[in-house]
Every structure is written in C-alpha cells, then in structure tokens.
C-alpha cells in the first residue's frame, strides 16, 4: 500500500443516511452456479427500486467484464475477485445503497473477509445462502458449464472439480429447489430487510 496517502474525512454513514433518507446494507447471495442467485437478485433489485429506494446489483456480468477482467479462476484469482467485490460493495453500502451481490463466492474465508470489511465500518452485511444440491444445479445448467466441467473442458469448476464451502450461519437460507418461486424468495429477503429496519 502507498505510504504517501492521507485519508480525507468524509460524511459519516449516519449523516449520509439522514440526508438520503435511506440506510445502506449489503445483501450477499452465495451458492453454486445455477442455484438461482442472479435471478433472485434481479427480482429483489426490481422490488426495492419499485419502493423508491436506491439499489444496485453486482454480479459476474458487470464485474468480470470490467473491474475484474484481469482475473481467472484459480483459487488465488477467486480470492482476489471476492476481495475486490467486497471493497466495492462496502463503498456502495456506505453511500446508502441497498447493495446486492450474487457471486458463487465458494470459500468461507473470503465471505468472512467481506463481512469483516463491513463490520469494521459499522455497515450491515446480510449473507443469503441460495441452497441447491449440485445434482439439481447440474440438471438446470443453463449455460452448459457443468457439462463442460464434467468433460474436463472447464478446470477448477465449483461443485465438480473445486470446493464450495456452504455457509454455516447465514442470515437467510433459501432452499431454492423445493418449488419456491423467484418472487417468493425475493420476498423472503424483503421481509428480513423490513423486519430488521433496513428498509
């Protein structure tokens, strides 16, 4: 880290929240590829925006093709991918945005780092485990990634040739394989945000 940088005092989060009339919170959706994270996050974002609140969704489409386009899928690159996303999510949340992240984020240590970055600055962090068995995710396989992983075309694929470490105590646990609709899953998150006075 550069040593010739001076931190410039800013508005506090509570001051900004008072001016914006909105609280910031990071909602971190984690789960296997094809678990439904991004689909739920899209529905959630639309529901929040329809309430007149500011929300933004960070996912592979807008991160991997921009900020993190220099990263591959090795364990080290996955760690760095999540570290950068954690820092960006924290900034969005500090700005009083309801920040939605939908990333596999397979390693507990990386998700814990994301949580600690937020907690260090007294910013709320909600972990949502979008839970599906790998067999179900593999049957869905909308992008054909599991098939390619099974054929050895894709190396280090989470759930097949690389581990996924499931959350032990997520704030919200969505079992996204038992006939629950996308809207119902999004509503469960909305209810949690309302109950805990984030919105």
C-alpha positions, 0 to 999 in steps of 0.5 A: 500500500502507498505510504504517501496517502492521507485519508480525507474525512468524509460524511459519516454513514449516519449523516449520509443516511439522514440526508438520503433518507435511506440506510445502506446494507449489503445483501450477499447471495452465495451458492453454486452456479445455477442455484438461482442467485442472479435471478433472485437478485434481479427480482429483489433489485426490481422490488426495492427500486419499485419502493423508491429506494436506491439499489444496485446489483453486482454480479459476474456480468458487470464485474468480470467484464470490467473491474475484474477482467484481469482475473481467472479462476484459480483459487488465488484469482477467486480470492482476489475477485471476492476481495475486490467485490467486497471493497466495492460493495462496502463503498456502495453500502456506505453511500446508502445503497441497498447493495446486492451481490450474487457471486458463487463466492465458494470459500468461507474465508473470503465471505468472512473477509467481506463481512469483516470489511463491513463490520469494521465500518459499522455497515450491515452485511446480510449473507443469503445462502441460495441452497441447491444440491449440485445434482439439481444445479447440474440438471438446470445448467443453463449455460452448459458449464457443468457439462463442460466441467464434467468433460474436463473442458472447464478446470477448477469448476465449483461443485465438480472439480473445486470446493464450495464451502456452504455457509454455516450461519447465514442470515437467510437460507433459501432452499431454492429447489423445493418449488419456491418461486423467484418472487417468493424468495425475493420476498423472503429477503424483503421481509428480513430487510423490513423486519430488521429496519433496513428498509 
